[in-house]
């Protein structure tokens, strides 16, 4: 009953988003499928629903969702960032980097900017650019997504995980994450 009340207030696709952040991509895809069977894709987080498909390397479905989200007339920040990540995952790094804005001041005003910053961190990490990846991870954490477990296990960050910059950043982030974890247990 209580879970139903929560879903009614925040939307059925929120559980799917939690699965994405927890690295449970198969569960996320299934949860999005259930959510979109009840509510149309247009009412849900269509851009975020593409993420499990990016991790599964199911690029056509990810692209379909991202293009539809970008064309919806809503905020295009996140779908555009994920499309840039898709380009990087397909080895089109110049295109991906070209999609990263040089001035992010306006982006920071959006509540979901951290998702875009995380996509930019992933683009840098896929190329082995550790300093740049960590710069974007810092921005991700500062703007609302200090997700230590995600950063620690995300396969897209693997190339930079052993770098001094990344190790230092994670050492700084861990106490903050642990404090939040204790607070919300």
KOLKEVEX-779855 format. One record per residue (C-alpha): residue in one letter; x, y, z. Coordinates in steps of 0.25 Angstrom, whole numbers, padded with zeros to 4 digits, always signed. Example, Ala and Ser with C-alpha at 12.3 -4.5 7.8 and 13.67 -1.06 7.14 Angstrom:
2
A+0049-0018+0031/S+0055-0004+0029/
// end
This chain:
185
X+0000+0000+0000/X+0011+0010+0004/X+0019+0007-0008/X+0007+0009-0017/X+0005+0023-0011/X+0020+0026-0013/X+0019+0022-0028/X+0006+0030-0029/X+0014+0043-0025/X+0027+0041-0032/X+0024+0033-0044/X+0025+0018-0047/X+0039+0020-0054/X+0046+0024-0041/X+0048+0010-0037/X+0055+0007-0050/X+0064+0019-0049/X+0068+0014-0035/X+0072+0001-0042/X+0080+0008-0052/X+0088+0016-0041/X+0090+0002-0034/X+0096-0004-0046/X+0084-0014-0047/X+0082-0011-0062/X+0073-0024-0065/X+0064-0020-0054/X+0064-0006-0059/X+0060-0010-0073/X+0048-0019-0067/X+0044-0008-0058/X+0043+0003-0069/X+0036-0007-0078/X+0025-0009-0066/X+0025+0006-0064/X+0023+0010-0079/X+0012-0001-0080/X+0004+0007-0070/X+0008+0021-0073/X+0013+0025-0087/X+0028+0027-0090/X+0024+0042-0091/X+0021+0043-0077/X+0033+0036-0072/X+0048+0038-0072/X+0050+0033-0086/X+0064+0038-0086/X+0068+0031-0073/X+0061+0019-0079/X+0072+0018-0089/X+0083+0016-0079/X+0081+0001-0077/X+0081-0001-0092/X+0095+0007-0093/X+0101-0002-0082/X+0095-0014-0090/X+0101-0009-0102/X+0087-0009-0109/X+0090+0004-0116/X+0078+0004-0126/X+0068+0004-0114/X+0076+0014-0106/X+0077+0023-0119/X+0062+0022-0121/X+0059+0026-0107/X+0069+0037-0107/X+0064+0043-0120/X+0050+0042-0116/X+0053+0049-0102/X+0061+0060-0109/X+0050+0062-0119/X+0039+0063-0108/X+0041+0078-0107/X+0045+0077-0092/X+0059+0079-0086/X+0069+0073-0096/X+0081+0074-0087/X+0081+0059-0082/X+0077+0052-0096/X+0087+0060-0103/X+0098+0056-0093/X+0094+0042-0094/X+0095+0043-0109/X+0109+0048-0108/X+0112+0036-0099/X+0106+0027-0109/X+0115+0032-0119/X+0127+0030-0110/X+0123+0016-0107/X+0123+0013-0122/X+0137+0019-0124/X+0133+0033-0129/X+0140+0041-0119/X+0142+0053-0127/X+0127+0054-0129/X+0125+0051-0114/X+0135+0062-0109/X+0129+0072-0119/X+0115+0070-0112/X+0121+0074-0099/X+0118+0089-0096/X+0130+0098-0093/X+0122+0107-0084/X+0114+0099-0074/X+0109+0111-0066/X+0095+0110-0071/X+0094+0095-0070/X+0097+0095-0055/X+0083+0102-0053/X+0076+0089-0057/X+0072+0079-0046/X+0077+0067-0055/X+0090+0073-0059/X+0098+0063-0051/X+0093+0052-0061/X+0099+0060-0073/X+0112+0062-0065/X+0113+0048-0062/X+0111+0044-0077/X+0123+0054-0080/X+0131+0047-0069/X+0129+0034-0076/X+0133+0040-0089/X+0146+0044-0084/X+0148+0031-0076/X+0146+0023-0089/X+0157+0030-0095/X+0166+0028-0083/X+0166+0043-0080/X+0166+0042-0065/X+0168+0057-0061/X+0157+0061-0069/X+0148+0049-0065/X+0150+0053-0050/X+0147+0067-0053/X+0133+0063-0058/X+0131+0053-0047/X+0134+0064-0037/X+0124+0073-0044/X+0114+0061-0044/X+0116+0059-0029/X+0115+0074-0026/X+0101+0075-0034/X+0094+0064-0027/X+0100+0050-0030/X+0111+0047-0021/X+0109+0032-0024/X+0121+0025-0019/X+0117+0011-0022/X+0113+0015-0036/X+0127+0021-0039/X+0134+0010-0032/X+0128-0001-0041/X+0123+0006-0054/X+0130-0002-0066/X+0131+0011-0074/X+0140+0017-0064/X+0150+0005-0063/X+0161+0011-0071/X+0163+0022-0061/X+0160+0015-0048/X+0174+0012-0045/X+0179+0027-0048/X+0184+0035-0036/X+0173+0046-0039/X+0162+0036-0038/X+0167+0029-0026/X+0169+0042-0019/X+0155+0047-0023/X+0149+0033-0018/X+0156+0035-0005/X+0150+0049-0003/X+0136+0044-0007/X+0136+0031+0002/X+0134+0038+0015/X+0123+0047+0009/X+0116+0035+0004/X+0117+0027+0017/X+0111+0039+0025/X+0099+0039+0015/X+0098+0024+0016/X+0098+0025+0032/X+0088+0036+0032/X+0078+0029+0023/X+0078+0015+0028/
// end
